[in-house]
Amino acid sequence: MVSDSPPFWWRKTGWEALALAPISWIYGAVAARNLRRGARAPLPVPVVCVGNFTVGGAGKTPTVIALAKAATALGLKPGVLSRGYGGSIDRTTVVDPLHHRARDVGDEPLLIARHALTVIARKRLDGANRLIAEGADLIIMDDGFQSARLHFDYALMVIDARRGIGNGRIVPSGPVRAPTGLQLKYATALLKVGEGVAADPFIRLAARIGKPVMEAKIAPRQSDDLAGKRVLAFAGIADPEKFFRTVRDIGADPVATRSFGDHQHLTDDEIEDILSTADREELVIVTTAKDAVRLIGHHGRAEDLARRMRVVEVDMAFDNPQAPGLIIRETIEAARRRRSSGKTPRAV
């Protein structure tokens, strides 16, 4: 089950989706208008957008980190632009991983800031300008594809292989954020993440209209000391089951699991349950990097949990290891063509 989203989104269309169809029609019409008519502000630096077609996680954060590392390896200073979902700060802010907490700036920006200059901003243009002022010579947008606030030179759309686009319907009848055909029009390439066949029909459609398709997997870093261990695994991400599969992949035995909502901060009772269950069953506590950063800077039992838990670190492993660098190069070349033409193209 996918956390924080109705189960009917991820199965064949039923009465729930049909009942919400009139609202979805309105939502889709507004989203389509934004994509077609959005006043995308051009920037003086190349911009690559990492988005997804649906609500919920598909692997954007590790993809952003992979692109930031590739850009750095090419001698660039990448800057990551995020809205700071889940954070309380509502002004444009450079994220400091040594100072800020997830409650301040959001868990994903705090995680990304360990790897690259990161700014959160409610207004994307303000955030982009701040990144440029801080010396960024390439901007990676974490989401923002459908908002159409900034012009992007490359749009990499991430899709989960196991979930695909669910029932294919637009919010709230389904998980899709805007008409899929229109989203494909503005996408530069697709990144299929993981193993599964749910995304294959959509991937074939994208390939037929000439959109490049890349593949990658969420690869856990080597954790030999967890192999064979009995663990309590907890996760507050869009799809906790994805993490539990990762735990099994490294050879650990998830005797107990706890699923929470995406970006959810744990209550004292939830933390006590994790700790007491682990003590009673003699389990090692494991979690995701994103869940771990939400516990940084807290005291009491939250501090106890942060001290005892083990983080299962993961990376986005592209089938073609050169792909992230190629994406950065193509983004730079697209920006060069844009600037030399003197105009911002409207649609791909």
C-alpha positions, -999 to +999 in steps of 0.1 A: +000+000+000+012+035-008+013+058+022-007+090+021-026+083-011-060+065-015-055+028-024-080+032-053-055+054-071-033+024-077-058-002-090-082-004-118-107+024-120-137+019-097-166+038-083-145+060-061-125+074-091-157+078-112-174+097-084-146+122-083-143+126-121-160+161-122-134+175-098-106+159-117-118+175-149-116+209-134-082+201-118-069+188-151-081+218-170-063+242-147-031+221-148-033+219-186-037+257-188-006+262-166+015+239-188+004+255-220+003+292-209+027+294-179+049+324-181+082+304-177+108+329-167+142+323-185+174+322-164+209+330-174+221+296-163+211+261-175+181+245-157+173+208-154+140+199-139+135+166-121+098+159-119+072+131-119+039+125-136+020+116-104+016+127-068+039+109-044+075+096-045+090+081-076+127+086-067+132+123-074+155+130-044+182+104-052+179+114-088+186+151-079+215+140-058+229+119-087+227+149-111+242+172-086+272+149-081+276+145-119+275+183-124+302+187-096+323+161-113+322+182-145+336+212-127+302+230-122+287+245-091+251+231-091+224+247-071+192+227-061+159+246-060+132+232-037+099+245-023+109+231+011+077+210+015+071+202+052+093+230+065+081+260+085+104+287+069+085+306+043+112+329+031+139+322+005+167+304+025+200+287+018+198+254+036+225+247+061+226+210+070+246+218+101+221+244+114+187+237+101+163+210+111+137+192+089+110+211+106+126+243+094+134+235+057+118+201+050+135+167+051+144+164+014+162+198+011+181+190+042+192+157+028+201+172-006+220+201+011+246+175+022+256+171-015+251+205-031+241+242-025+204+241-018+178+268-016+142+266-005+117+292-018+080+295-021+085+316-052+107+296-076+121+327-094+133+342-061+149+309-052+166+306-086+180+342-083+193+334-049+211+303-062+227+324-089+238+350-064+254+322-043+275+312-073+254+284-089+261+280-126+235+253-131+202+249-114+185+215-106+148+220-099+135+195-075+099+192-088+082+222-103+075+207-137+037+213-136+039+248-120+055+263-152+071+291-132+106+288-147+119+278-181+138+245-180+163+234-206+158+197-198+130+179-180+137+145-166+105+128-155+109+100-130+084+071-130+082+042-106+083+008-124+060-009-099+033+017-097+035+035-131+008+061-133-017+041-112-052+042-126-041+069-151-067+094-138-061+130-127-062+141-091-084+134-071-097+105-092-061+092-095-025+102-089-018+119-122-009+156-118-019+169-153-031+154-186-005+127-194-002+136-231+005+172-224+031+163-197+049+141-222+049+169-247+070+191-223+092+162-210+127+158-224+133+122-212+119+096-188+137+077-161+121+044-151+131+035-116+131-001-102+117-033-114+082-041-125+058-038-154+032-013-143+050+016-160+056-003-193+025+008-212+033+044-205+070+039-213+060+024-246+038+054-254+067+078-245+091+058-267+066+059-297+066+097-297+103+099-295+110+105-258+143+089-246+138+064-218+165+056-193+165+031-165+178+030-130+175+013-096+176+024-060+208+006-049+215+002-012+251+009-001+270-020+012+257-030+047+273-064+054+269-058+091+231-059+087+230-091+067+212-118+087+202-094+114+166-093+128+154-057+124+126-033+130+123-012+099+103+021+099+097+045+071+077+077+065+080+080+027+055+078-001+059+041-005+073+024+027+071-010+011+099+001-012+121+006+018+112-027+033+121-045+001+155-027+002+160-040+037+154-075+025+177-069-004+207-063+019+200-095+037+183-083+068+152-098+082+124-072+089+107-090+117+086-058+125+078-028+103+062+005+109+047+026+080+041+064+084+029+091+061+053+108+037+073+136+055+056+126+088+072+137+121+068+109+146+048+115+178+062+105+212+039+075+213+051+063+179+087+067+189+081+048+222+064+020+203+095+016+180+119+016+209+099-007+232+092-032+204+129-032+194+139-038+230+113-065+236+121-084+204+158-076+205+157-060+171+181-036+153+162-004+143+167+006+106+153+035+086+157+057+056+180+087+053+150+109+049+134+097+081+167+100+099+171+137+091+136+144+106+150+132+140+181+154+140+181+182+166+154+167+189+157+156+225+142+130+248+131+097+233+135+111+197+172+116+206+174+080+219+159+068+186+183+089+165+212+074+184+201+038+182+188+036+146+208+025+116+203+043+083+202+023+051+218+046+026+208+043-010+220+057-043+203+061-077+222+036-099+216+043-136+219+013-160+242+035-180+266+050-154+273+079-179+237+090-180+238+117-153+268+133-169+251+132-204+219+148-190+240+176-175+258+181-208+226+181-228+211+206-204+241+229-209+238+226-247+201+233-247+207+264-226+234+275-251+210+271-280+183+290-261+206+319-253+220+321-288+185+321-304+175+350-281+141+335-273+126+309-249+109+280-267+074+273-255+070+235-260+092+206-268 
